[in-house]
């Protein structure tokens, strides 16, 4: 029999039992739709996490003081060991792989503006902090090094702070707020960045000159951390080595001694988050794939029932000259048609489901051509794999026995 005749015969056979055919397809439809939706959620989550990590800064490296160890008891980071402003100054001077750098001190403060108040974090930094963190100004501007040298009482604020102190949509630039009773003039409003990958509000912040926060607010001589940006992503390891060497010399540590500071890179965080999201994506896709296997088993069951019901028909076909491979191909095409049509419907349902999840649940969704192709190929393979045994059984029927079958 020609392939076109086999296709027509397969379609006629499927059309005779429309409801049974649809129910057989249902497992494939749900399986393919689930795989596409789960892969879209996993890929979207991974891209969202990577974007959030990228928003932390450009080629970011952060230097923290390490925890001290007293009598075998490890204390909190920064206890006993301190980073100083002189430590910071050696980094831009002696580390060619570093593009931007800033010392950082951090405290919390009660903000008051008129009758409104709000408690948030206050960062003291140099102007390089803004390109390091990819921060842009929605209105106003940030200060310069001259303002830092004079410990000027200026600041820029995030949207969350501005909204809670001055109201929704109000430009705070030029207004005054008090931080722990110290008046600061707002000279800039930072472009909103939203929450980071850990759910922290990046807009709930006040940033002021380093000297102002360190000397006037905190009255300390040390710094909490040093933030730097490597000249490129490829130069992050080089920048890390340079900073390690410079600070170990500053702290009089030998080459074989462990550093009394910790350097954390953005790539470490990104690698860990990416690995976690990949595991999650594989887990979700594996769970969804179970539906495809169930759908394949459904195809096998129905095709076995179909072979039993059509035993006499098979005998007649063989009696008029059909060969075993023709019968095999006919039933295999029927199984393949079920999986192909179910796969196409499943792809459409998966795309629709992904769009609904993105719109209603506000989940990050990314649909890729690869996921659609993978689902389609998988559904086709399921049809061939689970359709083979019933088709082989039909092809191996004895024509005489088949004709006698009632």
C-alpha positions in Angstrom: 0.0 0.0 0.0 1.2 3.5 -0.7 2.0 5.8 2.2 -0.8 8.2 1.2 -3.3 5.4 1.2 -2.0 4.3 4.6 -2.4 7.9 5.9 -6.0 8.1 4.6 -6.8 4.7 6.1 -5.3 5.8 9.5 -7.3 9.0 9.5 -10.5 7.2 8.7 -9.9 4.7 11.5 -9.3 7.5 14.0 -12.3 9.4 12.8 -14.6 6.4 13.5 -14.0 6.7 17.2 -13.5 10.4 17.7 -14.0 10.5 21.5 -11.7 7.5 22.1 -9.1 9.1 19.8 -9.3 12.4 21.7 -9.1 10.8 25.1 -6.0 8.9 23.9 -4.5 12.2 22.7 -5.3 13.8 26.0 -2.2 12.3 27.8 0.1 13.6 25.0 -1.6 17.0 25.0 -1.3 17.5 28.8 2.3 16.1 28.7 3.5 18.4 25.9 1.7 21.4 27.4 3.2 20.7 30.8 6.8 20.3 29.5 6.6 23.6 27.6 5.1 25.5 30.5 7.6 24.1 33.0 10.6 24.8 30.8 9.3 28.3 30.2 9.0 28.9 34.0 12.4 27.4 34.6 14.1 29.4 31.8 12.3 32.6 32.8 13.3 32.1 36.5 16.9 31.6 35.4 17.0 34.7 33.3 15.3 36.7 36.0 17.9 35.6 38.6 20.7 36.4 36.2 19.3 39.8 35.5 18.9 40.5 39.2 22.5 39.5 39.9 23.6 41.7 37.0 21.8 44.6 38.6 24.0 44.3 41.6 26.8 45.7 39.7 29.2 45.5 36.7 31.9 42.9 37.2 31.5 43.4 40.9 34.0 42.3 43.6 33.4 43.0 47.2 36.1 42.8 49.9 35.0 42.0 53.4 37.1 41.7 56.6 37.3 38.0 57.7 36.1 36.7 61.0 38.7 36.4 63.7 39.3 33.2 65.6 39.8 33.3 69.3 40.4 30.1 71.3 39.0 28.0 68.5 35.8 30.0 68.5 35.1 31.7 65.2 33.5 35.2 65.7 31.4 37.2 63.3 32.9 38.8 60.2 34.8 42.0 60.9 35.4 41.3 64.6 39.0 42.2 65.5 40.1 42.4 61.8 39.2 45.7 60.2 39.6 47.2 56.8 40.8 50.8 56.7 40.6 53.7 54.3 44.4 53.3 53.7 43.7 49.6 52.6 41.2 51.0 50.1 43.6 53.6 48.7 46.2 51.0 47.7 43.7 49.2 45.5 43.1 51.8 42.7 46.7 52.8 42.9 48.2 49.3 42.5 45.6 47.2 40.8 45.5 47.8 37.0 42.6 45.3 36.5 40.3 47.5 38.7 38.3 50.1 36.8 36.1 51.6 39.6 36.4 51.3 43.4 34.9 52.7 46.5 35.0 52.2 50.3 31.7 51.5 51.9 30.2 52.1 55.3 26.7 51.2 56.2 24.3 52.1 59.0 20.6 52.4 59.5 18.8 55.6 60.2 15.4 57.0 61.1 14.4 59.4 58.3 12.1 62.3 59.0 10.6 64.7 56.4 7.8 66.9 57.6 5.2 64.7 59.4 6.4 61.5 57.8 9.2 59.2 58.9 10.8 56.0 57.6 13.6 53.7 58.7 16.1 52.5 56.2 19.7 51.7 55.4 22.2 54.6 54.8 25.3 53.9 52.7 28.4 56.1 52.7 30.4 55.7 49.4 32.5 57.5 46.9 31.0 58.5 43.5 32.5 55.4 41.8 29.7 53.4 43.7 27.2 54.6 41.1 28.9 53.1 37.9 29.9 50.0 40.0 26.2 49.3 40.8 24.8 50.5 37.5 22.8 53.2 39.2 21.3 56.0 37.1 19.5 59.2 38.2 15.9 59.7 37.4 16.2 63.3 38.4 18.9 65.4 39.9 22.5 64.1 40.1 25.0 62.6 42.5 27.8 64.4 44.3 31.5 64.7 43.5 34.7 64.0 45.4 34.9 67.6 46.5 31.6 67.1 48.3 33.0 64.0 50.0 36.2 65.8 51.1 34.1 68.5 52.8 31.8 65.9 54.3 28.8 67.7 52.7 25.4 66.7 54.0 24.0 65.7 50.6 22.2 62.4 49.6 20.4 60.6 46.9 17.4 58.4 47.7 15.6 55.4 46.2 11.9 55.4 45.1 10.7 53.5 48.2 12.2 56.2 50.5 10.9 59.1 48.3 7.4 57.6 48.2 7.1 57.0 52.0 8.4 60.4 52.9 7.0 62.7 50.2 4.2 60.7 48.5 3.7 58.8 45.3 5.0 60.5 42.2 6.6 63.5 44.1 10.1 64.5 43.0 12.1 64.8 46.2 15.1 66.6 44.6 15.8 69.8 46.4 13.9 68.8 49.6 15.4 68.2 53.0 15.2 65.2 55.2 16.7 64.5 58.6 18.7 61.3 59.2 19.0 60.6 63.0 18.3 64.4 63.4 21.0 65.4 61.0 19.6 67.4 58.0 20.5 66.2 54.5 19.6 67.9 51.2 18.3 65.4 48.6 20.1 66.1 45.3 19.1 63.0 43.3 16.4 60.3 42.8 17.7 56.9 41.7 16.0 55.1 38.9 13.9 52.3 40.3 15.5 48.8 40.3 12.9 46.8 42.2 13.7 43.7 44.3 16.8 41.7 43.9 17.1 37.9 43.6 16.8 37.6 47.4 13.6 39.7 47.7 15.5 42.8 49.0 14.1 46.1 48.0 16.9 47.9 46.1 15.0 51.2 46.1 14.8 51.4 49.9 18.1 53.1 50.4 19.8 56.5 51.1 23.3 57.0 49.7 25.4 59.8 51.0 29.1 60.9 50.8 31.5 58.4 52.4 33.1 61.0 54.8 29.8 62.3 55.9 28.5 58.9 57.0 31.8 57.7 58.4 32.7 60.8 60.4 29.5 62.6 61.1 27.0 59.8 61.5 29.0 56.7 62.6 32.2 58.3 64.0 34.4 55.4 63.1 37.8 55.1 61.5 37.4 51.8 59.7 35.3 50.8 56.7 32.8 47.9 56.4 33.8 46.8 52.9 35.5 47.7 49.6 33.6 47.5 46.3 35.4 47.3 43.0 34.5 46.8 39.4 37.0 44.8 37.2 37.7 46.3 33.7 35.9 43.3 32.1 34.3 40.0 33.1 37.4 38.2 31.9 39.6 40.2 34.2 37.8 39.4 37.4 40.2 36.6 38.4 43.2 39.0 37.6 41.6 41.7 39.7 41.0 39.3 42.6 44.6 38.2 42.5 45.9 41.8 42.5 43.7 42.8 45.4 44.7 39.8 47.4 48.4 40.4 46.9 48.1 44.2 47.8 46.0 43.7 50.9 48.2 40.8 52.2 51.2 43.1 51.9 49.3 45.8 53.7 48.4 43.4 56.5 51.9 41.9 56.7 50.9 38.4 55.7 53.2 36.0 54.0 52.4 34.2 50.7 51.5 31.0 52.5 49.4 32.6 55.1 45.6 32.8 54.8 44.2 36.3 54.1 42.3 38.1 56.9 39.8 39.3 54.4 37.3 37.7 51.9 36.7 38.6 48.3 33.3 37.7 46.9 32.7 37.9 43.2 29.5 38.4 41.3 30.4 35.3 39.2 30.4 33.1 42.2 26.8 34.2 43.1 25.8 33.9 39.4 27.2 30.4 39.1 25.5 29.1 42.2 22.1 30.7 41.3 22.4 29.4 37.7 23.2 25.9 38.9 20.2 26.0 41.3 17.8 27.2 38.6 19.1 24.5 36.1 18.3 21.8 38.7 14.9 23.3 39.2 14.2 23.4 35.5 15.3 19.8 35.0 13.1 18.8 38.0 10.1 20.6 36.6 10.6 19.2 33.1 11.1 15.6 34.5 7.9 15.8 36.5 6.0 17.1 33.4 7.5 14.4 31.2 5.8 11.7 33.3 2.6 12.9 31.7 4.0 12.1 28.3 4.9 8.6 29.4 1.4 8.1 30.8 0.1 9.4 27.4 2.3 6.9 25.6 1.0 4.0 27.7 -2.5 5.2 26.9 -1.6 5.0 23.2 -0.3 1.5 23.6 -3.4 0.4 25.4 -5.8 1.8 22.9 -3.9 0.5 19.9 -3.9 -3.0 21.5 -7.7 -2.7 21.9 -7.9 -1.5 18.3 -5.9 -4.5 17.0 -8.3 -6.9 18.9 -11.4 -5.1 17.6 -10.1 -5.1 14.0 -8.6 -8.6 13.8 -11.1 -9.6 11.1 -10.4 -6.5 9.1 -6.6 -7.3 9.3 -7.4 -10.8 8.1 -9.3 -9.5 5.1 -6.5 -7.0 4.2 -4.0 -9.8 4.3 -6.3 -12.1 2.4 -6.5 -9.6 -0.5 -2.7 -9.2 -0.7 -1.6 -6.8 2.1 1.8 -7.8 3.5 2.7 -7.8 7.2 4.8 -4.7 6.8 1.8 -2.9 5.3 -0.3 -3.7 8.4 2.6 -2.8 10.6 3.0 0.6 8.9 -0.7 1.3 9.0 -1.0 0.8 12.8 2.3 2.6 13.4 1.0 5.6 11.4 -2.2 5.6 13.4 -0.2 5.8 16.7 2.1 8.4 15.1 -0.9 10.5 14.0 -2.3 10.4 17.5 0.9 11.6 19.0 1.6 14.2 16.3 -1.9 15.8 16.5 -1.8 15.6 20.3 1.7 17.2 20.2 0.5 20.1 18.1 -2.5 20.7 20.3 -0.2 20.4 23.4 2.2 23.0 22.0 -0.6 25.5 21.5 -2.0 24.8 25.0 1.5 25.1 26.5 2.1 28.5 24.9 -1.3 29.7 26.0 -0.7 28.4 29.6 2.7 30.1 29.7 1.1 33.4 28.6 -1.7 33.1 31.2 0.9 32.4 34.0 2.9 35.4 32.9 -0.1 37.6 32.9 -2.0 36.4 35.9 0.7 35.1 38.3 3.3 37.7 37.1 5.9 34.9 36.9 8.9 35.4 34.6 8.3 33.3 31.6 10.7 32.6 28.7 9.5 30.4 25.8 12.3 29.0 23.6 12.2 27.3 20.2 14.3 24.6 21.8 11.6 23.7 24.3 8.9 23.5 21.6 11.1 21.4 19.3 12.1 19.1 22.2 8.4 18.6 23.2 7.4 17.9 19.6 10.2 15.4 19.0 9.5 13.7 22.4 5.8 13.3 21.6 6.7 11.8 18.2 9.1 9.4 19.7 6.5 8.4 22.3 4.0 7.6 19.5 6.6 5.5 17.6 7.9 3.7 20.7 4.5 2.8 22.3 2.8 2.2 18.9 5.4 -0.3 17.8 4.3 -3.3 19.9 0.6 -3.1 18.9 1.5 -2.6 15.2 3.9 -5.5 15.4 1.3 -7.7 17.0 -1.2 -6.8 14.2 1.4 -7.6 11.5 2.2 -11.0 13.0 -1.5 -12.2 13.0 -2.2 -15.3 11.0 -4.5 -14.4 8.1 -6.6 -17.5 8.5 -7.0 -17.1 12.2 -7.8 -13.5 11.7 -10.6 -14.3 9.2 -12.1 -16.8 11.7 -12.1 -14.2 14.5 -15.5 -13.1 15.7 
